[in-house]
Amino acid sequence: MASYTKDIDKLQARLKRIEGQVRGVQKMLGEERYCVDVLTQLSSIVAATQKVGLIVLEDHIQGCVASSDGDEASFKIEEVMDVIERLVGR
């Protein structure tokens, strides 16, 4: 079972909001709205997706990594560090 299942409703709600934001940006582009307004909305979408990622990451650390030991723990910690680097865009 995935460790994020306890937050599945919250994650689904956030993703539906993000989906609406993306549709809003598509509409803005079709209406040729001001560039800064589009960029502001895109920034909000990025922040919202990062929040979803952080929730899943926290659940993973608490549910999968914390229960590991030995070599498995070392592997999972390294794996989490790689994921964090991708989340922050390095």
N, C-alpha and C positions, 0 to 999 in steps of 0.2 A: 504494500500500500504506500502511496506517495505521502510524504510527510506534510504536504500542504493541504491535505483533504479537510482538515479542521477549518481552514480559511477559504474553502472553495466558493462559498456564496459571496464572500467579500471580494474575492479575486474576479469572479464572473461579473459582478456589478461594476467593478472598476473597468474591466475590459469592455463592457457594453458602453460605458461613458466615453472611453477612448475611441471606440468605434464611431460614436456620434460626433466626437470632436474631429475625427478624420473626414467624415462626411461634410462637416461644416467647412473645413479647409477646402475640400473639393468645390463646394458651392462658392466660396470666396474667390477661388481662382477663376471659376466660370464667370463671376461677376466683375472680374478684374479689379478686385479690392486693393487697397494700398498695401505695398510690400511689407511695411513694418507691422501692419495688422496681421498679415499672413504669418510672418515670422514669429510674432508673439504667440499666436495659436499653436504653431509648430513647437515652440518652446514648451508650452503647456502639455502637449502630447508627449514629448520626450520625458518631461518630469513625471507624468502620470505612468508611463511605461516603466520608468526606473523604480517607482514606488511599488509597482506590481512585482518587479524583479526582486526588490529588497524583502518583500513579504515572503516570497517563495524561498529566497536565500536564507532568511532567518528560520523558517520552518525546517529547511534542509539541515541547517547547522544544529538546531535543537533536536530534530528527530533522527537524523542519519549519522551526522558526524559525532555528536556527543555520546552516542551509544557504541562507538568504535573504540578499539584498543590496538596496541601494537602496530604492526605494519599497515594494517587496514586504516588505522587512525592517521598515520603519516600520509598515506595515499589520499585519503579524503580531505585532509587539510590542504595538501598541495592542489588538489582538484578545486577546492573552494577558492583558493587564492587565484587560480587561473580564471575562474568565473568572475570574481570581484574585479580583476583587471579588465575583463571584457565589459562588465557593467559600467565601469567608470571611463571606458574608452581609451585604454592604453594600448 
